[in-house]
Amino acid sequence: MRQVQICEVGPRDGLQNAKQLMPTETKKAWISALAAAGLNEIEVGSFVPPKLIPAMADTGEIVKHALAIPGLKVVALAPNVKGFERAREAGAHKITFPVSASHQHSVSNVRMTPDQMVEEVRKAAQMRGAQGPEIEGAVSTAFGCTMQGNVPEDEVVRIAVKLAEFCDCVALADTVGYANPVQVKRVFRRVKQEIGDKLEGAHFHNTRGLGLANALAAWEEGVRSFDSSMGGLGGCPFAPGASGNVITEDLVFMFESMGVSTGIDFDKLLAARKIMHGGVPDEPLYGHMALAGLPKGFRAAA
C-alpha cells in the first residue's frame, strides 16, 4: 500500500528545458515503462504554444497514448484557459496550473500577473462542469525567484488561499531551487493552517543540492504527494538558473529506505531510465542511486 504518492514530471518538466527533442515514440515507450515500474501518476506534457516550447508539440498524442495505460492518472500542465480547454479535450485526468508568487516570474512565464493568473484558473474551474478534470493550483517560486529574489511568504499564503477556493488541490513549488528545509517546514505549515487538506503537493528542484532534504522536510510536515523527475532532468525555460528537479530514483530510495512505501519497483525504474537516456542521449543525467545501486540486503517497504 502506497504511503506516499510520487508524480513523475519528467515527460513535461524534464523535457521542456532539454536541448534535444525526444522522439514521440520514445516518449510513449518511456511513459509506458514508468507506469510499469509503478508510477501511477505521470505529468505527460503541457498544452503550450509549440513555438515557445517545441518539446511539447506532441502533447495531445502523448495524452492519448497515456490514457490507454490501465490505472494511470494522466496529468497535463496548462498555462491559461486555452491550454486548459486543449487538455480537457485531450482527456487529461488532472490539469495543473502554475501560478507564480513572483510578479516578475509570472509576467515572464505566462504574460500575466499573479492575480490575473488566479482569475484565469478561476475561469477554467467554472468551465469544467461536473464531470471535468481535477484542477491543481501550483504556487510556483514559492520559496524565492531568480528574477525577483525574495518572495514574501505572505504572498505565497495569499495566493494559495485564493486557489483553494476553486481548485481541488494546491501544491507549493520551489521552481528555482532556493528553498531550505527550515523554510519549507515554515511555509508548508503556514499554508496548511489556512487551507487544510487542500494543500497536497510539493514540487522541489535540486538546483543547490537540497531537493531531497526539502522533500523530507515537507514529508515531516505531513505532505504525502511529491513531484520528481527521472535523472533529475528539468527546469523552467522562463526562469534563469532553474535547473533540474528532485531525482525520482533517489526520492524513491529515500522513502523506501525509511520504510515508507512508494509502490515503485527499482529494477523497472532503472529500465525506464535507460529508455529515457536513449531518447535524449546528450542530456546530463543525475542520481546517486542509479550509479551506486541498492545497498546489500536492501528491502523495499512492504
Secondary structure, 3 states (H helix, E strand, C coil): CCCCEEEECHHHHHHHCCCCCCCHHHHHHHHHHHHHCCCCEEEEEECCCCCCCHHHCCHHHHHHHHHCCCCCEEEEECCCHHHHHHHHHHCCCEEEEEEECCHHHHHHHHCCCHHHHHHHHHHHHHHCCCCCCEEEEEEECCCCECCCECCCHHHHHHHHHHHHCCCCEEEEEECCCCCCHHHHHHHHHHHHHHHHHHEEEEEEECCCCCHHHHHHHHHHCCCCEEEEEHHHCCCCCCCCCCCCECEHHHHHHHHHHCCCCCCCCHHHHHHHHHHHHHHCCCCCCCCHHHHHCCCCCCCCCC
